[in-house]
Amino acid sequence: MSKVQLALVIDLNVCVGCHACVTSCKEWNSSGWAGPMTDENPYGADPSGVFFNRVQTYECGTYPETETIHFPKSCLHCVEPPCVPVCPTGASYKREEDGIVLVDYDKCIGCKYCSWSCPYGAREFDPVQGVMKKCTLCVDRIYDKTLAEDRRKPACVLACPPGARLFGDVNDPASEASRAIRDNGGFQLMPEWGTNPANHYLPRRKTSMTLHHDELVRVDNPLKIEGELPRPSFNAPSIDDLSSW
């Protein structure tokens, strides 16, 4: 039986680029196991900070046939993570029990070797603590037995308004995440690097819609039900004439 590999599946056809995943991740992890997530000059002209999840927006196509694509990116929890073997202190490691890639802050010396080796730019350097940080799949939340079972998911998954993010064992063919990959042509990001990323994306899917003329007019149009409202005559008194103020 294949090892458990927890990961995210992100549907690019559904993501609306609202950044709810970004803010919820920041909120949960700032005070959680992986925090703090330092901000520098957050309200200034050139703000910067530590984020585990970012959303990049692209325009593609040729005018007038263009479309906007919102592309969330975070650590992909690779099956063969290049960030792990380059770490001189062993701070970066991949868990055997669930495949999550983590950083041990007590061992990290902030040398940034892991950042240089990651082809996805998923590592973040915290200048205040002097250590490297990254997405943990909210490991402190998904195993929290004090939470209801349906709440034991990464913060970004719970916060996504359109449901563009799924979470589960991608090696389990019966899991929701695995079925979504299989049924919708899910793909890995830059597989040519040989990292075998666990996170998958579901591609944009072209949909066609035909609207008939009767669908463009409201059935409950009040003007059709009540008719046109009577227009006052030019000499009719105004509200100022009728009121006492």
Salt bridges, closest charged atoms under 4 A:
ASP11 OD2 - ARG205 NH2 2.90
ASP39 OD1 - LYS26 NZ 2.77
GLU67 OE1 - ARG204 NH2 2.81
GLU67 OE2 - LYS206 NZ 3.29
GLU96 OE1 - LYS3 NZ 2.80
GLU97 OE2 - ARG95 NH2 3.42
ASP98 OD2 - ARG95 NH2 2.77
GLU124 OE1 - ARG54 NH2 2.98
ASP126 OD2 - LYS133 NZ 2.88
ASP220 OD1 - ARG218 NE 3.11
